[in-house]
């Protein structure tokens, strides 16, 4: 089942979409929004598989909104104007539905989304993990991780474009179990790093651009084997 949200400035349109989707077993409508800003705040904390997205809204247009997402899920555009179709497919939209929505056409679009997203899941490894931080769940995308540091019973995720690290109650062993194999390596009892961010290294330190982290004695051989593959 696909986890999805819907964004449309017209509440009636959202009600119609919600009523059509109630009996569909392929999708679950987690939330609906009349504000693109609030939808974006939700997406920052709750990754979804699919967005049903109106194109013309007061605070932004759907195309610009979708392009602004750092990790965009699949999208089905919904609008009253057919002239947006070409632009919609230019951002690799799964489908494009005209208002008023035809329920059979909606079902067809959902099947198309299910097929594409399942194909992606079967061919691409997981892209994120979820951790608890400040009494809420936080999404950590693997591509954003600069490095991970152990701090007693906690770990800190240092992320690209984030001023503050994400602190969560996990052991380093638990973190390693959640990370995709071969993409991350433990270099010290206190540090885990993404292999693709390594710029240089020697017997004592690994450099990630302007970040230098120590290599633990017990990890040197496994690091050498990994980096020489």
Secondary structure, 3 states (H helix, E strand, C coil): CEEEEEECCCHHHHHHHHHHHCCCCCEEEEEEECCHHHHHHHHHHCCCCEEEEECECCCCEHHHHHHHCCCCCEEEEEECCHHHHHHHHHCCCCEEEECCCCHHHHHHHHHHHHHHHHHHHHHCCCCEEEEEECCEEEEEEHHHEEEEEEECCEEEEEECCCCCCEEECCCHHHHHHHCCCCCEEEEECCEEEEHHHCCEECCCEEEECCEEEECCHHHHHHHHHHHCC
